[in-house]
Amino acid sequence: MLCTRIVEPNDEIAIQSLDTLKKIVKDSTTSMTSVPKPFKFLKEHYKNLTAHYDRMTPSFLKRNLADFLSVLAMTMDE
């Protein structure tokens, strides 16, 4: 649901959803020796989120989404 909210046109809802998603990932990361479960789930949403990022105009939300996507990209397989 949070990934769906991030791509909504309402920036306020998108920012809140992205912040919530970041908090969930931070809370689930106990060590960097394994990929946290939220990242495993988010793999299926990566293409949709990056496509949305490409369509966005420069903004606070776009910068924050870029940071999140860069971390998510490190967990992706080829």
PDB file with one MODEL, atoms N, CA, C and O in Angstrom:
MODEL        1
ATOM      1  N   MET A   1       0.818  -1.182   0.000  1.00  0.00           N
ATOM      2  CA  MET A   1       0.000   0.000   0.000  1.00  0.00           C
ATOM      3  C   MET A   1       0.871   1.259   0.000  1.00  0.00           C
ATOM      4  O   MET A   1       0.544   2.235  -0.675  1.00  0.00           O
ATOM      5  N   LEU A   2       1.964   1.244   0.742  1.00  0.00           N
ATOM      6  CA  LEU A   2       2.828   2.422   0.799  1.00  0.00           C
ATOM      7  C   LEU A   2       3.439   2.734  -0.565  1.00  0.00           C
ATOM      8  O   LEU A   2       3.575   3.903  -0.927  1.00  0.00           O
ATOM      9  N   CYS A   3       3.804   1.710  -1.318  1.00  0.00           N
ATOM     10  CA  CYS A   3       4.359   1.937  -2.658  1.00  0.00           C
ATOM     11  C   CYS A   3       3.318   2.556  -3.569  1.00  0.00           C
ATOM     12  O   CYS A   3       3.650   3.391  -4.411  1.00  0.00           O
ATOM     13  N   THR A   4       2.081   2.165  -3.417  1.00  0.00           N
ATOM     14  CA  THR A   4       0.992   2.742  -4.210  1.00  0.00           C
ATOM     15  C   THR A   4       0.798   4.207  -3.842  1.00  0.00           C
ATOM     16  O   THR A   4       0.542   5.044  -4.709  1.00  0.00           O
ATOM     17  N   ARG A   5       0.918   4.507  -2.578  1.00  0.00           N
ATOM     18  CA  ARG A   5       0.728   5.887  -2.114  1.00  0.00           C
ATOM     19  C   ARG A   5       1.860   6.809  -2.570  1.00  0.00           C
ATOM     20  O   ARG A   5       1.644   8.001  -2.788  1.00  0.00           O
ATOM     21  N   ILE A   6       3.059   6.258  -2.712  1.00  0.00           N
ATOM     22  CA  ILE A   6       4.202   7.067  -3.133  1.00  0.00           C
ATOM     23  C   ILE A   6       4.004   7.600  -4.550  1.00  0.00           C
ATOM     24  O   ILE A   6       4.442   8.707  -4.860  1.00  0.00           O
ATOM     25  N   VAL A   7       3.356   6.831  -5.401  1.00  0.00           N
ATOM     26  CA  VAL A   7       3.176   7.258  -6.793  1.00  0.00           C
ATOM     27  C   VAL A   7       1.913   8.089  -7.006  1.00  0.00           C
ATOM     28  O   VAL A   7       1.603   8.452  -8.141  1.00  0.00           O
ATOM     29  N   GLU A   8       1.189   8.393  -5.949  1.00  0.00           N
ATOM     30  CA  GLU A   8      -0.001   9.239  -6.056  1.00  0.00           C
ATOM     31  C   GLU A   8       0.403  10.681  -6.358  1.00  0.00           C
ATOM     32  O   GLU A   8       1.504  11.104  -6.007  1.00  0.00           O
ATOM     33  N   PRO A   9      -0.484  11.434  -7.007  1.00  0.00           N
ATOM     34  CA  PRO A   9      -0.149  12.827  -7.331  1.00  0.00           C
ATOM     35  C   PRO A   9      -0.092  13.755  -6.112  1.00  0.00           C
ATOM     36  O   PRO A   9       0.512  14.825  -6.187  1.00  0.00           O
ATOM     37  N   ASN A  10      -0.702  13.369  -5.007  1.00  0.00           N
ATOM     38  CA  ASN A  10      -0.696  14.203  -3.802  1.00  0.00           C
ATOM     39  C   ASN A  10       0.657  14.056  -3.102  1.00  0.00           C
ATOM     40  O   ASN A  10       0.938  13.018  -2.505  1.00  0.00           O
ATOM     41  N   ASP A  11       1.496  15.098  -3.176  1.00  0.00           N
ATOM     42  CA  ASP A  11       2.847  15.027  -2.603  1.00  0.00           C
ATOM     43  C   ASP A  11       2.842  14.817  -1.095  1.00  0.00           C
ATOM     44  O   ASP A  11       3.720  14.136  -0.565  1.00  0.00           O
ATOM     45  N   GLU A  12       1.882  15.384  -0.409  1.00  0.00           N
ATOM     46  CA  GLU A  12       1.827  15.252   1.048  1.00  0.00           C
ATOM     47  C   GLU A  12       1.662  13.783   1.448  1.00  0.00           C
ATOM     48  O   GLU A  12       2.356  13.296   2.340  1.00  0.00           O
ATOM     49  N   ILE A  13       0.755  13.095   0.796  1.00  0.00           N
ATOM     50  CA  ILE A  13       0.545  11.663   1.074  1.00  0.00           C
ATOM     51  C   ILE A  13       1.774  10.859   0.666  1.00  0.00           C
ATOM     52  O   ILE A  13       2.179   9.936   1.373  1.00  0.00           O
ATOM     53  N   ALA A  14       2.365  11.209  -0.470  1.00  0.00           N
ATOM     54  CA  ALA A  14       3.543  10.492  -0.954  1.00  0.00           C
ATOM     55  C   ALA A  14       4.719  10.644   0.011  1.00  0.00           C
ATOM     56  O   ALA A  14       5.431   9.676   0.275  1.00  0.00           O
ATOM     57  N   ILE A  15       4.925  11.837   0.531  1.00  0.00           N
ATOM     58  CA  ILE A  15       6.020  12.077   1.477  1.00  0.00           C
ATOM     59  C   ILE A  15       5.794  11.286   2.756  1.00  0.00           C
ATOM     60  O   ILE A  15       6.727  10.667   3.269  1.00  0.00           O
ATOM     61  N   GLN A  16       4.579  11.296   3.278  1.00  0.00           N
ATOM     62  CA  GLN A  16       4.274  10.534   4.489  1.00  0.00           C
ATOM     63  C   GLN A  16       4.490   9.036   4.259  1.00  0.00           C
ATOM     64  O   GLN A  16       5.016   8.343   5.130  1.00  0.00           O
ATOM     65  N   SER A  17       4.091   8.549   3.112  1.00  0.00           N
ATOM     66  CA  SER A  17       4.248   7.128   2.799  1.00  0.00           C
ATOM     67  C   SER A  17       5.719   6.751   2.679  1.00  0.00           C
ATOM     68  O   SER A  17       6.140   5.705   3.174  1.00  0.00           O
ATOM     69  N   LEU A  18       6.492   7.596   2.026  1.00  0.00           N
ATOM     70  CA  LEU A  18       7.924   7.331   1.884  1.00  0.00           C
ATOM     71  C   LEU A  18       8.609   7.369   3.244  1.00  0.00           C
ATOM     72  O   LEU A  18       9.464   6.528   3.522  1.00  0.00           O
ATOM     73  N   ASP A  19       8.256   8.316   4.087  1.00  0.00           N
ATOM     74  CA  ASP A  19       8.819   8.384   5.438  1.00  0.00           C
ATOM     75  C   ASP A  19       8.475   7.138   6.241  1.00  0.00           C
ATOM     76  O   ASP A  19       9.319   6.610   6.964  1.00  0.00           O
ATOM     77  N   THR A  20       7.255   6.674   6.118  1.00  0.00           N
ATOM     78  CA  THR A  20       6.842   5.453   6.820  1.00  0.00           C
ATOM     79  C   THR A  20       7.633   4.253   6.308  1.00  0.00           C
ATOM     80  O   THR A  20       8.077   3.418   7.095  1.00  0.00           O
ATOM     81  N   LEU A  21       7.806   4.167   5.014  1.00  0.00           N
ATOM     82  CA  LEU A  21       8.559   3.065   4.418  1.00  0.00           C
ATOM     83  C   LEU A  21      10.014   3.090   4.884  1.00  0.00           C
ATOM     84  O   LEU A  21      10.588   2.045   5.190  1.00  0.00           O
ATOM     85  N   LYS A  22      10.603   4.270   4.936  1.00  0.00           N
ATOM     86  CA  LYS A  22      11.978   4.405   5.435  1.00  0.00           C
ATOM     87  C   LYS A  22      12.081   3.933   6.883  1.00  0.00           C
ATOM     88  O   LYS A  22      13.034   3.245   7.250  1.00  0.00           O
ATOM     89  N   LYS A  23      11.105   4.301   7.697  1.00  0.00           N
ATOM     90  CA  LYS A  23      11.114   3.902   9.106  1.00  0.00           C
ATOM     91  C   LYS A  23      10.999   2.387   9.246  1.00  0.00           C
ATOM     92  O   LYS A  23      11.686   1.789  10.075  1.00  0.00           O
ATOM     93  N   ILE A  24      10.148   1.772   8.454  1.00  0.00           N
ATOM     94  CA  ILE A  24       9.994   0.315   8.497  1.00  0.00           C
ATOM     95  C   ILE A  24      11.302  -0.372   8.138  1.00  0.00           C
ATOM     96  O   ILE A  24      11.704  -1.337   8.787  1.00  0.00           O
ATOM     97  N   VAL A  25      11.963   0.129   7.103  1.00  0.00           N
ATOM     98  CA  VAL A  25      13.236  -0.465   6.679  1.00  0.00           C
ATOM     99  C   VAL A  25      14.299  -0.272   7.758  1.00  0.00           C
ATOM    100  O   VAL A  25      15.034  -1.207   8.077  1.00  0.00           O
ATOM    101  N   LYS A  26      14.385   0.931   8.319  1.00  0.00           N
ATOM    102  CA  LYS A  26      15.367   1.176   9.386  1.00  0.00           C
ATOM    103  C   LYS A  26      15.122   0.272  10.586  1.00  0.00           C
ATOM    104  O   LYS A  26      16.066  -0.285  11.145  1.00  0.00           O
ATOM    105  N   ASP A  27      13.870   0.123  10.985  1.00  0.00           N
ATOM    106  CA  ASP A  27      13.536  -0.694  12.147  1.00  0.00           C
ATOM    107  C   ASP A  27      13.817  -2.177  11.917  1.00  0.00           C
ATOM    108  O   ASP A  27      14.079  -2.912  12.869  1.00  0.00           O
ATOM    109  N   SER A  28      13.764  -2.615  10.674  1.00  0.00           N
ATOM    110  CA  SER A  28      13.963  -4.035  10.396  1.00  0.00           C
ATOM    111  C   SER A  28      15.427  -4.372  10.110  1.00  0.00           C
ATOM    112  O   SER A  28      15.782  -5.544   9.986  1.00  0.00           O
ATOM    113  N   THR A  29      16.265  -3.360  10.006  1.00  0.00           N
ATOM    114  CA  THR A  29      17.671  -3.581   9.687  1.00  0.00           C
ATOM    115  C   THR A  29      18.451  -3.743  10.980  1.00  0.00           C
ATOM    116  O   THR A  29      18.758  -2.768  11.665  1.00  0.00           O
ATOM    117  N   THR A  30      18.766  -4.987  11.300  1.00  0.00           N
ATOM    118  CA  THR A  30      19.544  -5.240  12.511  1.00  0.00           C
ATOM    119  C   THR A  30      21.023  -5.388  12.195  1.00  0.00           C
ATOM    120  O   THR A  30      21.876  -5.083  13.029  1.00  0.00           O
ATOM    121  N   SER A  31      21.327  -5.860  10.986  1.00  0.00           N
ATOM    122  CA  SER A  31      22.716  -5.952  10.545  1.00  0.00           C
ATOM    123  C   SER A  31      22.739  -5.881   9.028  1.00  0.00           C
ATOM    124  O   SER A  31      21.725  -6.113   8.370  1.00  0.00           O
ATOM    125  N   MET A  32      23.883  -5.566   8.487  1.00  0.00           N
ATOM    126  CA  MET A  32      23.994  -5.476   7.034  1.00  0.00           C
ATOM    127  C   MET A  32      24.512  -6.775   6.429  1.00  0.00           C
ATOM    128  O   MET A  32      24.892  -6.804   5.259  1.00  0.00           O
ATOM    129  N   THR A  33      24.530  -7.848   7.214  1.00  0.00           N
ATOM    130  CA  THR A  33      24.984  -9.129   6.676  1.00  0.00           C
ATOM    131  C   THR A  33      23.880  -9.850   5.921  1.00  0.00           C
ATOM    132  O   THR A  33      24.153 -10.791   5.175  1.00  0.00           O
ATOM    133  N   SER A  34      22.644  -9.423   6.105  1.00  0.00           N
ATOM    134  CA  SER A  34      21.534 -10.024   5.370  1.00  0.00           C
ATOM    135  C   SER A  34      20.620  -8.923   4.854  1.00  0.00           C
ATOM    136  O   SER A  34      20.574  -7.825   5.408  1.00  0.00           O
ATOM    137  N   VAL A  35      19.901  -9.228   3.794  1.00  0.00           N
ATOM    138  CA  VAL A  35      18.978  -8.255   3.216  1.00  0.00           C
ATOM    139  C   VAL A  35      17.708  -8.233   4.063  1.00  0.00           C
ATOM    140  O   VAL A  35      17.070  -9.270   4.245  1.00  0.00           O
ATOM    141  N   PRO A  36      17.335  -7.063   4.583  1.00  0.00           N
ATOM    142  CA  PRO A  36      16.114  -6.978   5.404  1.00  0.00           C
ATOM    143  C   PRO A  36      14.877  -7.397   4.611  1.00  0.00           C
ATOM    144  O   PRO A  36      14.803  -7.175   3.402  1.00  0.00           O
ATOM    145  N   LYS A  37      13.918  -7.998   5.290  1.00  0.00           N
ATOM    146  CA  LYS A  37      12.704  -8.480   4.633  1.00  0.00           C
ATOM    147  C   LYS A  37      11.964  -7.410   3.834  1.00  0.00           C
ATOM    148  O   LYS A  37      11.473  -7.712   2.746  1.00  0.00           O
ATOM    149  N   PRO A  38      11.862  -6.163   4.328  1.00  0.00           N
ATOM    150  CA  PRO A  38      11.161  -5.163   3.510  1.00  0.00           C
ATOM    151  C   PRO A  38      11.797  -4.973   2.130  1.00  0.00           C
ATOM    152  O   PRO A  38      11.085  -4.747   1.151  1.00  0.00           O
ATOM    153  N   PHE A  39      13.123  -5.061   2.041  1.00  0.00           N
ATOM    154  CA  PHE A  39      13.775  -4.921   0.742  1.00  0.00           C
ATOM    155  C   PHE A  39      13.404  -6.073  -0.181  1.00  0.00           C
ATOM    156  O   PHE A  39      13.222  -5.877  -1.383  1.00  0.00           O
ATOM    157  N   LYS A  40      13.292  -7.264   0.375  1.00  0.00           N
ATOM    158  CA  LYS A  40      12.897  -8.413  -0.443  1.00  0.00           C
ATOM    159  C   LYS A  40      11.497  -8.201  -1.011  1.00  0.00           C
ATOM    160  O   LYS A  40      11.234  -8.556  -2.160  1.00  0.00           O
ATOM    161  N   PHE A  41      10.612  -7.634  -0.226  1.00  0.00           N
ATOM    162  CA  PHE A  41       9.262  -7.346  -0.692  1.00  0.00           C
ATOM    163  C   PHE A  41       9.255  -6.220  -1.722  1.00  0.00           C
ATOM    164  O   PHE A  41       8.496  -6.266  -2.690  1.00  0.00           O
ATOM    165  N   LEU A  42      10.092  -5.219  -1.518  1.00  0.00           N
ATOM    166  CA  LEU A  42      10.108  -4.039  -2.377  1.00  0.00           C
ATOM    167  C   LEU A  42      10.695  -4.295  -3.756  1.00  0.00           C
ATOM    168  O   LEU A  42      10.506  -3.485  -4.663  1.00  0.00           O
ATOM    169  N   LYS A  43      11.403  -5.402  -3.929  1.00  0.00           N
ATOM    170  CA  LYS A  43      11.983  -5.706  -5.237  1.00  0.00           C
ATOM    171  C   LYS A  43      10.936  -5.692  -6.333  1.00  0.00           C
ATOM    172  O   LYS A  43      11.207  -5.218  -7.436  1.00  0.00           O
ATOM    173  N   GLU A  44       9.756  -6.197  -6.056  1.00  0.00           N
ATOM    174  CA  GLU A  44       8.710  -6.241  -7.083  1.00  0.00           C
ATOM    175  C   GLU A  44       8.156  -4.855  -7.415  1.00  0.00           C
ATOM    176  O   GLU A  44       7.490  -4.690  -8.437  1.00  0.00           O
ATOM    177  N   HIS A  45       8.417  -3.873  -6.579  1.00  0.00           N
ATOM    178  CA  HIS A  45       7.929  -2.513  -6.802  1.00  0.00           C
ATOM    179  C   HIS A  45       9.009  -1.588  -7.370  1.00  0.00           C
ATOM    180  O   HIS A  45       8.731  -0.432  -7.691  1.00  0.00           O
ATOM    181  N   TYR A  46      10.213  -2.084  -7.492  1.00  0.00           N
ATOM    182  CA  TYR A  46      11.345  -1.254  -7.908  1.00  0.00           C
ATOM    183  C   TYR A  46      11.120  -0.595  -9.273  1.00  0.00           C
ATOM    184  O   TYR A  46      11.337   0.608  -9.417  1.00  0.00           O
ATOM    185  N   LYS A  47      10.697  -1.353 -10.253  1.00  0.00           N
ATOM    186  CA  LYS A  47      10.502  -0.800 -11.602  1.00  0.00           C
ATOM    187  C   LYS A  47       9.433   0.292 -11.600  1.00  0.00           C
ATOM    188  O   LYS A  47       9.602   1.331 -12.238  1.00  0.00           O
ATOM    189  N   ASN A  48       8.350   0.059 -10.894  1.00  0.00           N
ATOM    190  CA  ASN A  48       7.277   1.053 -10.824  1.00  0.00           C
ATOM    191  C   ASN A  48       7.753   2.336 -10.130  1.00  0.00           C
ATOM    192  O   ASN A  48       7.440   3.441 -10.573  1.00  0.00           O
ATOM    193  N   LEU A  49       8.502   2.180  -9.054  1.00  0.00           N
ATOM    194  CA  LEU A  49       8.999   3.350  -8.324  1.00  0.00           C
ATOM    195  C   LEU A  49      10.022   4.130  -9.151  1.00  0.00           C
ATOM    196  O   LEU A  49      10.011   5.361  -9.146  1.00  0.00           O
ATOM    197  N   THR A  50      10.911   3.421  -9.863  1.00  0.00           N
ATOM    198  CA  THR A  50      11.899   4.128 -10.680  1.00  0.00           C
ATOM    199  C   THR A  50      11.234   4.811 -11.878  1.00  0.00           C
ATOM    200  O   THR A  50      11.655   5.895 -12.282  1.00  0.00           O
ATOM    201  N   ALA A  51      10.199   4.188 -12.447  1.00  0.00           N
ATOM    202  CA  ALA A  51       9.469   4.821 -13.545  1.00  0.00           C
ATOM    203  C   ALA A  51       8.780   6.094 -13.056  1.00  0.00           C
ATOM    204  O   ALA A  51       8.770   7.111 -13.749  1.00  0.00           O
ATOM    205  N   HIS A  52       8.209   6.026 -11.865  1.00  0.00           N
ATOM    206  CA  HIS A  52       7.572   7.213 -11.286  1.00  0.00           C
ATOM    207  C   HIS A  52       8.622   8.294 -11.032  1.00  0.00           C
ATOM    208  O   HIS A  52       8.382   9.470 -11.305  1.00  0.00           O
ATOM    209  N   TYR A  53       9.765   7.906 -10.520  1.00  0.00           N
ATOM    210  CA  TYR A  53      10.860   8.851 -10.271  1.00  0.00           C
ATOM    211  C   TYR A  53      11.254   9.578 -11.559  1.00  0.00           C
ATOM    212  O   TYR A  53      11.465  10.791 -11.550  1.00  0.00           O
ATOM    213  N   ASP A  54      11.352   8.846 -12.653  1.00  0.00           N
ATOM    214  CA  ASP A  54      11.746   9.435 -13.935  1.00  0.00           C
ATOM    215  C   ASP A  54      10.740  10.475 -14.424  1.00  0.00           C
ATOM    216  O   ASP A  54      11.119  11.418 -15.119  1.00  0.00           O
ATOM    217  N   ARG A  55       9.476  10.317 -14.073  1.00  0.00           N
ATOM    218  CA  ARG A  55       8.428  11.252 -14.502  1.00  0.00           C
ATOM    219  C   ARG A  55       8.306  12.475 -13.594  1.00  0.00           C
ATOM    220  O   ARG A  55       7.660  13.455 -13.966  1.00  0.00           O
ATOM    221  N   MET A  56       8.909  12.431 -12.423  1.00  0.00           N
ATOM    222  CA  MET A  56       8.751  13.510 -11.445  1.00  0.00           C
ATOM    223  C   MET A  56       9.544  14.755 -11.825  1.00  0.00           C
ATOM    224  O   MET A  56      10.583  14.676 -12.481  1.00  0.00           O
ATOM    225  N   THR A  57       9.031  15.903 -11.398  1.00  0.00           N
ATOM    226  CA  THR A  57       9.785  17.147 -11.534  1.00  0.00           C
ATOM    227  C   THR A  57      10.655  17.300 -10.284  1.00  0.00           C
ATOM    228  O   THR A  57      10.336  16.738  -9.236  1.00  0.00           O
ATOM    229  N   PRO A  58      11.743  18.051 -10.391  1.00  0.00           N
ATOM    230  CA  PRO A  58      12.610  18.223  -9.226  1.00  0.00           C
ATOM    231  C   PRO A  58      11.830  18.755  -8.014  1.00  0.00           C
ATOM    232  O   PRO A  58      11.094  19.737  -8.112  1.00  0.00           O
ATOM    233  N   SER A  59      12.010  18.085  -6.879  1.00  0.00           N
ATOM    234  CA  SER A  59      11.304  18.479  -5.660  1.00  0.00           C
ATOM    235  C   SER A  59      11.944  17.786  -4.463  1.00  0.00           C
ATOM    236  O   SER A  59      12.840  16.954  -4.601  1.00  0.00           O
ATOM    237  N   PHE A  60      11.459  18.155  -3.296  1.00  0.00           N
ATOM    238  CA  PHE A  60      11.894  17.510  -2.054  1.00  0.00           C
ATOM    239  C   PHE A  60      11.585  16.016  -2.097  1.00  0.00           C
ATOM    240  O   PHE A  60      12.411  15.195  -1.700  1.00  0.00           O
ATOM    241  N   LEU A  61      10.405  15.672  -2.573  1.00  0.00           N
ATOM    242  CA  LEU A  61       9.999  14.269  -2.667  1.00  0.00           C
ATOM    243  C   LEU A  61      10.906  13.499  -3.611  1.00  0.00           C
ATOM    244  O   LEU A  61      11.294  12.371  -3.309  1.00  0.00           O
ATOM    245  N   LYS A  62      11.248  14.082  -4.737  1.00  0.00           N
ATOM    246  CA  LYS A  62      12.102  13.388  -5.707  1.00  0.00           C
ATOM    247  C   LYS A  62      13.485  13.113  -5.108  1.00  0.00           C
ATOM    248  O   LYS A  62      14.039  12.033  -5.314  1.00  0.00           O
ATOM    249  N   ARG A  63      14.045  14.071  -4.375  1.00  0.00           N
ATOM    250  CA  ARG A  63      15.349  13.850  -3.731  1.00  0.00           C
ATOM    251  C   ARG A  63      15.270  12.713  -2.721  1.00  0.00           C
ATOM    252  O   ARG A  63      16.153  11.856  -2.677  1.00  0.00           O
ATOM    253  N   ASN A  64      14.217  12.702  -1.910  1.00  0.00           N
ATOM    254  CA  ASN A  64      14.066  11.650  -0.912  1.00  0.00           C
ATOM    255  C   ASN A  64      13.839  10.288  -1.557  1.00  0.00           C
ATOM    256  O   ASN A  64      14.374   9.280  -1.095  1.00  0.00           O
ATOM    257  N   LEU A  65      13.052  10.259  -2.617  1.00  0.00           N
ATOM    258  CA  LEU A  65      12.818   9.001  -3.321  1.00  0.00           C
ATOM    259  C   LEU A  65      14.110   8.506  -3.964  1.00  0.00           C
ATOM    260  O   LEU A  65      14.363   7.302  -3.993  1.00  0.00           O
ATOM    261  N   ALA A  66      14.928   9.419  -4.479  1.00  0.00           N
ATOM    262  CA  ALA A  66      16.220   9.043  -5.059  1.00  0.00           C
ATOM    263  C   ALA A  66      17.109   8.374  -4.022  1.00  0.00           C
ATOM    264  O   ALA A  66      17.749   7.363  -4.311  1.00  0.00           O
ATOM    265  N   ASP A  67      17.152   8.929  -2.820  1.00  0.00           N
ATOM    266  CA  ASP A  67      17.939   8.333  -1.738  1.00  0.00           C
ATOM    267  C   ASP A  67      17.448   6.925  -1.426  1.00  0.00           C
ATOM    268  O   ASP A  67      18.243   5.997  -1.277  1.00  0.00           O
ATOM    269  N   PHE A  68      16.144   6.780  -1.329  1.00  0.00           N
ATOM    270  CA  PHE A  68      15.565   5.475  -1.000  1.00  0.00           C
ATOM    271  C   PHE A  68      15.830   4.474  -2.119  1.00  0.00           C
ATOM    272  O   PHE A  68      16.190   3.327  -1.853  1.00  0.00           O
ATOM    273  N   LEU A  69      15.656   4.896  -3.362  1.00  0.00           N
ATOM    274  CA  LEU A  69      15.878   3.991  -4.496  1.00  0.00           C
ATOM    275  C   LEU A  69      17.341   3.582  -4.611  1.00  0.00           C
ATOM    276  O   LEU A  69      17.634   2.462  -5.029  1.00  0.00           O
ATOM    277  N   SER A  70      18.254   4.462  -4.250  1.00  0.00           N
ATOM    278  CA  SER A  70      19.668   4.102  -4.319  1.00  0.00           C
ATOM    279  C   SER A  70      20.006   2.996  -3.325  1.00  0.00           C
ATOM    280  O   SER A  70      20.803   2.106  -3.624  1.00  0.00           O
ATOM    281  N   VAL A  71      19.402   3.055  -2.149  1.00  0.00           N
ATOM    282  CA  VAL A  71      19.611   1.992  -1.161  1.00  0.00           C
ATOM    283  C   VAL A  71      18.941   0.702  -1.627  1.00  0.00           C
ATOM    284  O   VAL A  71      19.517  -0.380  -1.506  1.00  0.00           O
ATOM    285  N   LEU A  72      17.746   0.815  -2.151  1.00  0.00           N
ATOM    286  CA  LEU A  72      17.022  -0.348  -2.663  1.00  0.00           C
ATOM    287  C   LEU A  72      17.781  -0.991  -3.828  1.00  0.00           C
ATOM    288  O   LEU A  72      17.810  -2.215  -3.949  1.00  0.00           O
ATOM    289  N   ALA A  73      18.388  -0.173  -4.676  1.00  0.00           N
ATOM    290  CA  ALA A  73      19.129  -0.697  -5.834  1.00  0.00           C
ATOM    291  C   ALA A  73      20.308  -1.571  -5.406  1.00  0.00           C
ATOM    292  O   ALA A  73      20.686  -2.491  -6.130  1.00  0.00           O
ATOM    293  N   MET A  74      20.887  -1.297  -4.247  1.00  0.00           N
ATOM    294  CA  MET A  74      22.004  -2.109  -3.770  1.00  0.00           C
ATOM    295  C   MET A  74      21.586  -3.534  -3.431  1.00  0.00           C
ATOM    296  O   MET A  74      22.431  -4.427  -3.371  1.00  0.00           O
ATOM    297  N   THR A  75      20.310  -3.755  -3.212  1.00  0.00           N
ATOM    298  CA  THR A  75      19.835  -5.088  -2.850  1.00  0.00           C
ATOM    299  C   THR A  75      19.296  -5.870  -4.043  1.00  0.00           C
ATOM    300  O   THR A  75      18.894  -7.025  -3.899  1.00  0.00           O
ATOM    301  N   MET A  76      19.285  -5.244  -5.220  1.00  0.00           N
ATOM    302  CA  MET A  76      18.694  -5.855  -6.393  1.00  0.00           C
ATOM    303  C   MET A  76      19.648  -6.850  -7.045  1.00  0.00           C
ATOM    304  O   MET A  76      20.862  -6.643  -7.070  1.00  0.00           O
ATOM    305  N   ASP A  77      19.080  -7.932  -7.571  1.00  0.00           N
ATOM    306  CA  ASP A  77      19.840  -8.886  -8.364  1.00  0.00           C
ATOM    307  C   ASP A  77      19.760  -8.464  -9.819  1.00  0.00           C
ATOM    308  O   ASP A  77      18.889  -7.680 -10.195  1.00  0.00           O
ATOM    309  N   GLU A  78      20.652  -8.973 -10.626  1.00  0.00           N
ATOM    310  CA  GLU A  78      20.553  -8.710 -12.055  1.00  0.00           C
ATOM    311  C   GLU A  78      19.706  -9.775 -12.702  1.00  0.00           C
ATOM    312  O   GLU A  78      19.493  -9.742 -13.914  1.00  0.00           O
TER     313      GLU A  78
ENDMDL
END
